[in-house]
C-alpha cells in the first residue's frame, strides 16, 4: 500500500513528465553524428540470440550490432595485411 502524502501546494501541482522525444535515448551519441535507421532481415532464432547477447553486454541492439561491425572491419583490415 502506498504511503500517504501531505497535501502541500507542491504535491497538488500536476506532474508533467518530459516527453521521451526530448531526452537523449539510451546508447545515442552526441548530436554531432546523425543517427539513421537501418533495417535488416534475420531469422527469428538469430534475432533472439542477438538480443540476448546485447542484453548480456549491457548494450542496446543497435550499439551491439555496431560493435560487431567494427570488430569485423578491424579483423578484416588486419587479415588483408601481410
C-alpha positions, 0 to 999 in steps of 0.5 A, spaced: 500 500 500 502 506 498 504 511 503 500 517 504 502 524 502 501 531 505 497 535 501 502 541 500 501 546 494 507 542 491 504 535 491 497 538 488 501 541 482 500 536 476 506 532 474 508 533 467 513 528 465 518 530 459 516 527 453 521 521 451 522 525 444 526 530 448 531 526 452 537 523 449 535 515 448 539 510 451 546 508 447 545 515 442 551 519 441 552 526 441 548 530 436 554 531 432 553 524 428 546 523 425 543 517 427 539 513 421 535 507 421 537 501 418 533 495 417 535 488 416 532 481 415 534 475 420 531 469 422 527 469 428 532 464 432 538 469 430 534 475 432 533 472 439 540 470 440 542 477 438 538 480 443 540 476 448 547 477 447 546 485 447 542 484 453 548 480 456 553 486 454 549 491 457 548 494 450 542 496 446 541 492 439 543 497 435 550 499 439 551 491 439 550 490 432 555 496 431 560 493 435 560 487 431 561 491 425 567 494 427 570 488 430 569 485 423 572 491 419 578 491 424 579 483 423 578 484 416 583 490 415 588 486 419 587 479 415 588 483 408 595 485 411 601 481 410 
